[in-house]
Amino acid sequence: MSANNKPKIAMIGFDAAEFSYIQEFLPILPNFRRALSCGRLCRLSSPARMIPGSVWPTFYTASLPGEHGIHHLMQWDADAMRLRRVSSAWLYCEPFWRELERRGLRVIALDVPMTFPPSQCAGVEISSWGAHDQLSLFSAYPRELGGEILRRFGAHPMGIEVPVEKSLSERMRVHANLVSGVAIKSELTRWLLTSRPWDFFIAVFGESHRGGHILWPDGPDGESSIPASALLDVYRALDEALGNILAAIKLEETTVIIFALHGMGANLSQEHFVTPLMDRVNVKFSELEPGLYPSGRPPRQRSAMRLLRENVPPWLQSKIANLVPQRVRDAVVDRSFTSGRDWPHTPGLALRADNNGYIRFNLSGREAQGMLEPGSASFARYSDLVRESFSSLRTIDGRRLVENVYFSAEQFPGKRMHHLPDLIVTWSGLEPASRVDSTLGTMVGELDTGRGGNHLEKGFQILLRPGVEQAGEDPPLAITEVAPMILRSFTERRSGSGSIVSG
């Protein structure tokens, strides 16, 4: 406890860091090892099994995706009939530390993913400097802080991720940028910790997330394989950063929470079959429901942008994407999914996704150019056709590709559930297939996102209490429970009625 009896909490986040990977290499990760030897571990559950892109808003609003409505950087806008980047003007969500500011507490927040830059706030907030997921461009509050950060530390070298296949040399450039980025982020974090007063501090390292996607080991080392040491180098840099940050915190008066909201493992996604199968579903539906298509024209997408994305070499796509503004990249993503659509003849489409398959129905009264009448027999037949078609996917040797097909409204009810995909397709855990059979025929394709790793549901939290060394494991927590626990702990400590952050 500090001399003035004010509680202090510092949260150090490692975005999508995999706890089993940390455990495997604990002998050479001394600061994680030390934290586990004197702190309380608990596993965190999240919605990542179905909607991995929702975990940060779920954490900072303490509400599930049906309430906050955010599941991806690029989401479907039913009014505009397009994919657009999530913005504060559209789907604003307030992080819990703004409530701390209203209570008069001093807050510093650095690079918390999927947050909206404040128009004004009482504390210090830096957004999208070194985050993997970025809703907006780099910004800082107070405004002058942004220029000072760039003068002192420069731009973070991680850059953007372009989801295309990558050569080994491109992956090794990512490796070098992540290792150097961790070191710079460590120095920025220490500078913020020591240069201004604070009661609540949160900083998140995005390098573990990007590294997990791009550098996940793909087997025995070879000429074209990702070296096993590549991802480990990133984790060793993160471990060193953890030690440097803990050294800058007065641990005798501060509760420290080291955490990851979800994890990472080998990429077992089959998302490369989602859009092609939906094309076949729509054609089949036009054959089954001829009365809905007066022109008799099957609902195929005719998109030059989609053809370009499918045929331009990955290295060239990556080069172009890094040269153009964010708004141009967003337009390319949108048009590859939506341009060339004949909406009155398009009952549904695949959406942008991270791991699972996301399906959107084109509903009358919800979509501006909706086709299917909710509650109608045609809608029921189409919904059944989609689910049956995905459920029928089999590898050539007969193994099921799909674990389940869920209605997101049933899984995540809430006031903003209409912003979520209508259907979520989860996979059975097989290696990505290149050829599959279905009730709608055989399809051939390759997973080409350049991601060797993808999301797992479980995260972790290590709780270090001031003056207490008590290793052990506490019962699991949902990530929706963390923010209320922190808000409660400040109230209890200020009133003298309780102890800070119990696991």
LODREN-259418 format. One line per 2 residues: number of its first residue (from 1); their letters; for each residue x, y, z of C-alpha. Coordinates in steps of 0.2 Angstrom, whole numbers, plus 2048, in hexadecimal, padded with zeros to 3 digits. Each point is the difference from the previous one (the first is absolute). Example, Ala and Ser with C-alpha at 12.3 -4.5 7.8 and 13.67 -1.06 7.14 Angstrom:
1 = AS = 83E,7EA,827  806,811,7FD
//
This chain:
1 = MS = 800,800,800  806,811,7FC
3 = AN = 803,80E,80D  7F0,809,7FB
5 = NK = 7F6,7F0,800  7FC,801,7EE
7 = PK = 7FF,7F0,7F7  80B,7FE,7F0
9 = IA = 7FD,7F3,7F2  80B,7FD,7F1
11 = MI = 7FA,7F4,7F3  80D,7FA,7F3
13 = GF = 7F8,7F7,7F2  808,7F4,7F3
15 = DA = 7F3,7FF,7F2  7FB,7EE,7FB
17 = AE = 810,7F9,80A  7FE,7EE,801
19 = FS = 802,7FA,812  805,7EE,7FB
21 = YI = 80E,807,7F6  806,80A,80F
23 = QE = 7FF,7F1,80B  80A,7F6,7F3
25 = FL = 80E,80C,800  7FF,806,812
27 = PI = 812,7FC,804  806,80D,7F4
29 = LP = 7F3,80D,804  806,805,811
31 = NF = 7F4,80E,803  7F0,7F6,7FC
33 = RR = 807,7F3,80B  803,80C,80E
35 = AL = 7EE,807,7FE  7F9,7EE,801
37 = SC = 80B,7FC,80F  7F9,80E,80B
39 = GR = 7EF,804,7F8  7EF,7F8,7FE
41 = LC = 7FC,7F9,7EF  7EE,7FE,7F9
43 = RL = 7FA,7FB,7EF  7F5,80C,7F6
45 = SS = 7F2,7FB,7F5  7FA,80A,7F2
47 = PA = 7F4,800,7F0  810,7FD,7F5
49 = RM = 7FA,7EE,7FC  7F2,808,7F5
51 = IP = 805,812,7FF  812,803,803
53 = GS = 7FF,812,7FA  7F4,805,80E
55 = VW = 80C,7FC,80F  807,812,803
57 = PT = 7EF,809,800  7F9,7F2,80A
59 = FY = 80D,803,80D  800,812,801
61 = TA = 7ED,802,800  7FD,7F1,80B
63 = SL = 7F2,7FA,7F4  7FE,7F3,7F3
65 = PG = 801,802,7ED  7ED,801,7FE
67 = EH = 800,810,80C  80F,809,7F9
69 = GI = 7FE,7FA,7ED  813,800,7FC
71 = HH = 807,7F0,7F8  80D,806,7F3
73 = LM = 809,80F,7FA  7F5,800,7F0
75 = QW = 7EE,7FC,803  7F0,800,7F5
77 = DA = 7F6,810,7FF  7EE,7FB,7FC
79 = DA = 7FB,812,7FB  80F,802,7F4
81 = MR = 800,7EE,7FA  813,7FF,802
83 = LR = 80E,7FC,80C  807,80F,80A
85 = RV = 80D,803,80D  7F8,801,812
87 = SS = 800,812,806  7FB,809,80F
89 = AW = 7F2,809,7F6  7F9,7EF,7FC
91 = LY = 803,7F3,80E  808,80A,80F
93 = CE = 804,7F7,80F  807,808,810
95 = PF = 80E,7F7,809  7FE,7FE,813
97 = WR = 80F,80B,804  7F6,80F,7FB
99 = EL = 7F5,7FD,80F  810,800,80A
101 = ER = 804,811,7F9  7EF,807,805
103 = RG = 804,7FA,811  80F,80B,800
105 = LR = 80D,7F3,7FE  80F,802,7F5
107 = VI = 800,7F4,7F1  80D,7FC,7F3
109 = AL = 7FB,7F4,7F2  80C,7FB,7F2
111 = DV = 7FC,7F6,7F1  7F0,7F7,806
113 = PM = 7FA,7F7,7F0  7EF,804,7F8
115 = TF = 7FD,810,80B  7FB,811,7F9
117 = PP = 80B,80F,802  7F7,80C,80C
119 = SQ = 7FA,811,7FA  805,806,811
121 = CA = 804,7F7,811  808,804,811
123 = GV = 80E,7F4,7FE  80D,7FA,7F4
125 = EI = 7FC,7F5,7F1  80A,7FA,7F2
127 = SS = 7F8,7F6,7F2  806,7F6,7F1
129 = WG = 813,804,803  805,7EE,801
131 = AH = 7F0,7F6,800  7FC,7F1,7F5
133 = DQ = 7EE,804,7FE  7FD,812,7FC
135 = LS = 7EF,808,7FE  808,811,7FD
137 = LF = 810,809,7FB  80D,804,80E
139 = SA = 7FA,80D,80C  804,806,811
141 = YP = 7F7,80A,80E  805,80D,805
143 = RE = 803,805,7EE  812,806,802
145 = LG = 805,7EF,807  7FF,7F8,7EF
147 = GE = 80E,80B,7F9  80B,7FD,80F
149 = IL = 7FE,7ED,7FE  805,801,7EE
151 = RR = 80F,80B,804  806,7F5,80E
153 = FG = 7FC,7EF,7FA  7FB,801,7EE
155 = AH = 7F3,7F6,7F7  7FD,7EE,806
157 = PM = 809,7F4,7F3  7F2,7F3,800
159 = GI = 7F5,809,7F3  7F0,7F8,7F9
161 = EV = 7FC,7EE,7FC  7FB,7FB,7EF
163 = PV = 7F8,7EF,800  809,7F8,7F1
165 = EK = 80C,7F2,7FF  812,805,805
167 = SL = 811,7FA,7FB  80C,7FB,80D
169 = SE = 80A,810,7FD  7F0,80A,803
171 = RM = 7FD,7F7,810  811,803,806
173 = RV = 7FE,812,7FD  7F0,7FF,80B
175 = HA = 80B,7F7,80D  80D,80E,800
177 = NL = 7F3,80E,801  7F7,7F7,80F
179 = VS = 80F,7FE,80A  806,812,7FE
181 = GV = 7EE,806,802  7FF,7F7,811
183 = AI = 810,809,806  7F9,811,7FB
185 = KS = 7EF,7FD,808  809,7FB,810
187 = EL = 809,811,800  7F0,809,7FC
189 = TR = 7F7,7F7,80E  80D,804,80D
191 = WL = 801,812,7FB  7ED,801,802
193 = LT = 801,7F7,811  80D,80B,807
195 = SR = 7FD,811,7F8  7EF,804,806
197 = PW = 7F5,7FB,80F  7F3,7F2,7FE
199 = DF = 7F3,7F6,80A  7FB,7F4,7F2
201 = FI = 80C,7FB,7F2  7FD,7F4,7F2
203 = AV = 80C,7FC,7F1  7FE,7F2,7F3
205 = FG = 80E,7F8,7F5  7F9,7FC,7EF
207 = ES = 810,7F7,7FB  7FA,7F0,808
209 = HR = 7F1,800,7F5  808,804,7F0
211 = GG = 80E,7F4,803  7F4,7F2,804
213 = HI = 7F7,802,7F0  810,802,7F5
215 = LW = 80D,7F6,809  7F7,7F1,807
217 = PD = 80C,7F2,7FD  7FB,7F5,7F1
219 = GP = 80A,7F0,804  812,7FB,800
221 = DG = 80C,80D,7FB  805,800,7ED
223 = ES = 804,80C,7F2  7EE,806,7FE
225 = SI = 7FA,7FD,811  7FE,80D,80E
227 = PA = 80E,7FE,80C  7F9,7FA,811
229 = SA = 80B,80E,808  7F7,80E,7F7
231 = LL = 7F0,800,80B  80B,7FC,80F
233 = DV = 80A,80F,7FD  7F1,80B,801
235 = YR = 7FA,7F8,810  812,802,807
237 = AL = 7FF,813,7FC  7EF,801,808
239 = DE = 807,7F7,810  80E,80D,800
241 = AL = 7F4,80E,7FE  7F5,7F9,80E
243 = GN = 810,800,80C  804,812,7FB
245 = IL = 7EE,806,803  7FF,7F8,811
247 = AA = 810,808,805  7F8,811,7FC
249 = IK = 7F1,7FD,80B  800,802,813
251 = LE = 7FA,7EE,803  7FE,803,813
253 = ET = 7F1,80B,7FC  7F9,7FA,7F0
255 = TV = 7F6,7F1,7FB  806,7FA,7EF
257 = II = 7F6,7F5,7F4  809,7F8,7F2
259 = FA = 7F3,7F9,7F3  7FB,7FA,7EF
261 = LH = 7EE,7FF,7FC  801,7F2,7F4
263 = GM = 80E,7F4,7F9  808,7FA,7F0
265 = GA = 803,7EF,7F8  803,7F8,7EF
267 = NL = 7F4,807,7F3  7F2,7F3,7FD
269 = SQ = 7F4,80C,7F7  7F7,7FA,7F0
271 = EH = 7FA,812,7FC  807,7FF,7EE
273 = FV = 7F0,7F5,7FC  7F3,80C,807
275 = TP = 7FE,80C,7F2  801,7F3,7F2
277 = LM = 7F3,7F5,809  7F5,80F,803
279 = DR = 801,804,7ED  7F9,7EE,7FD
281 = VN = 7F3,801,80D  7F9,810,7F8
283 = VK = 800,7F8,7EF  7F7,7F0,807
285 = FS = 7F3,80B,809  7FC,809,7EF
287 = EL = 7FD,7EF,7F9  7F5,7FB,80F
289 = EP = 7F6,810,801  7FE,806,7EE
291 = GL = 7F1,80B,805  80C,80B,809
293 = YP = 80B,804,7F1  7F5,808,7F2
295 = SG = 80F,802,7F5  805,7EE,802
297 = RP = 811,806,803  80B,7F6,80D
299 = PR = 807,80B,80D  812,7FF,7FC
301 = QR = 80C,80E,806  808,809,7F1
303 = SA = 80E,80A,809  810,805,7F7
305 = MR = 808,804,811  7FD,7EE,806
307 = LL = 808,7FA,7F0  80F,80B,803
309 = RE = 802,7FB,812  7FF,7EE,7FB
311 = NV = 80D,802,7F2  80C,80D,804
313 = PP = 810,7F9,808  800,801,813
315 = WL = 810,80A,801  7F9,80D,7F5
317 = QS = 7F0,801,80A  80A,803,80F
319 = KI = 80B,80D,7F8  7F1,80A,7FA
321 = AN = 7F7,7FE,810  80F,808,80A
323 = LV = 801,80F,7F4  7ED,805,800
325 = PQ = 7F6,808,80D  7F5,7F7,80C
327 = RV = 7F0,806,7F7  806,7F8,7F0
329 = RD = 804,7EF,808  7EF,800,808
331 = AV = 7F8,804,7EF  809,7F1,7F8
333 = VD = 7FB,7F5,80D  7EE,805,7FF
335 = RS = 7FF,7FF,7ED  807,7EF,800
337 = FT = 7F1,7FA,80A  7F2,80B,7FA
339 = SG = 804,808,7EF  7F7,7F8,7F1
341 = RD = 7F2,7F9,80B  7EE,800,7F9
343 = WP = 7F8,803,811  7EE,7FC,7FC
345 = HT = 807,7EF,7FA  80C,7FD,80F
347 = PG = 7F9,7F8,80F  810,7FF,80A
349 = LA = 812,803,800  810,7FB,809
351 = LR = 808,80E,80B  812,804,804
353 = AD = 805,7F5,80E  810,7FB,80A
355 = NN = 7FE,7ED,802  7EE,7FA,800
357 = GY = 7F4,803,7F2  7F4,80F,801
359 = IR = 7F0,800,7F6  7F4,80E,7FE
361 = FN = 7EE,7FF,7FA  7F9,80D,7F4
363 = LS = 7F0,804,80A  7F2,80B,7FA
365 = GR = 7FD,80E,80D  812,7FF,807
367 = EA = 80B,801,7F1  7FD,80F,7F5
369 = QG = 7FE,7F5,7F1  7FA,7F1,809
371 = ML = 7F9,7F1,7F7  7FA,7F2,80C
373 = EP = 7F1,803,80B  803,7FC,812
375 = GS = 7F5,7F2,806  7FB,7FB,7EF
377 = AS = 801,7EE,7F9  80D,806,7F3
379 = FA = 80B,807,80E  7FF,7EF,80A
381 = RY = 804,7F6,7F1  80F,80B,7FC
383 = SD = 806,7FF,812  7FF,7ED,800
385 = LV = 809,7FF,7EF  80E,80B,807
387 = RE = 802,7F5,810  7FE,7F0,7F7
389 = SF = 80D,805,7F2  80D,804,80D
391 = SS = 7FC,7F1,80B  803,7F5,7F1
393 = LR = 812,805,7FD  80B,7F1,801
395 = TI = 813,7FD,7FC  803,7F4,7F2
397 = DG = 802,7F2,80D  7EF,804,807
399 = RR = 804,80A,810  7F5,80E,805
401 = LV = 807,812,7FD  7F3,809,80A
403 = EN = 7FD,7FF,813  7F0,809,800
405 = VY = 7F6,80E,7F9  7F9,80D,80C
407 = FS = 7F3,80E,800  809,80E,808
409 = AE = 7F0,807,807  7FD,7F1,80A
411 = QF = 812,800,806  802,813,803
413 = PG = 7EF,808,803  800,813,803
415 = KR = 7FC,811,7F9  80E,800,7F3
417 = MH = 7FF,7EE,7FA  7FA,805,7EF
419 = HL = 812,806,7FD  806,7EF,802
421 = PD = 801,7F2,7F2  7F0,7F7,800
423 = LI = 808,7EF,7FF  811,7FB,807
425 = VT = 808,7F0,7F9  80D,7F8,80B
427 = WS = 80D,7F3,7FA  803,7EF,806
429 = GL = 813,802,804  807,7F8,7F0
431 = EP = 80F,806,7F7  7FB,80C,7F2
433 = AS = 7F9,7F6,7F1  804,803,7EE
435 = RV = 7F2,7F6,7F9  7EF,7FD,808
437 = DS = 7EF,7F7,7FB  7EF,807,804
439 = TL = 7EE,7FE,7FB  803,80E,7F3
441 = GT = 80F,7F7,7F8  813,800,802
443 = MV = 80A,810,804  813,803,7FF
445 = GE = 809,80E,809  80F,805,80B
447 = LD = 800,809,810  80A,810,7FA
449 = TG = 7FF,80C,80F  812,7FE,804
451 = RG = 7FB,7FB,812  808,7F1,807
453 = GN = 7F8,804,811  7EE,804,805
455 = HL = 7F6,803,80F  7FC,7F5,80F
457 = EK = 7F2,804,80C  80A,800,811
459 = GF = 80A,80E,807  809,802,810
461 = QI = 803,80D,80F  80E,800,80C
463 = LL = 7FC,80B,80F  80E,807,80A
465 = RP = 7FA,808,811  80B,80D,809
467 = GV = 80A,7F7,80E  7F8,7EF,7FD
469 = EQ = 809,7F2,7F8  7F4,7F1,7FE
471 = AG = 802,7F5,7F1  7F1,7F6,7FB
473 = ED = 7F1,7FF,7F4  7EF,808,803
475 = PP = 7EF,7FB,7F8  7FE,806,7EE
477 = LA = 7F9,811,7FC  7F6,806,7F1
479 = IT = 808,80F,7F8  7F0,80A,803
481 = EV = 804,7FE,813  810,809,800
483 = AP = 7FB,812,7FE  7F2,7FF,80D
485 = MI = 80D,7F8,80C  80C,80F,7FD
487 = LR = 7F2,80D,802  7FB,7F8,810
489 = SF = 812,7FF,807  802,812,7FE
491 = TE = 7F0,804,809  804,7F3,80E
493 = RR = 812,806,803  7FB,813,801
495 = SG = 7F2,7FC,80C  80C,7F4,80A
497 = SG = 7F3,7F2,7FE  809,7F3,7F7
499 = SI = 810,7FA,7F7  805,804,7EF
501 = VS = 7FC,7F4,7F1  7FC,7EF,807
503 = G = 802,7F2,7F4
//
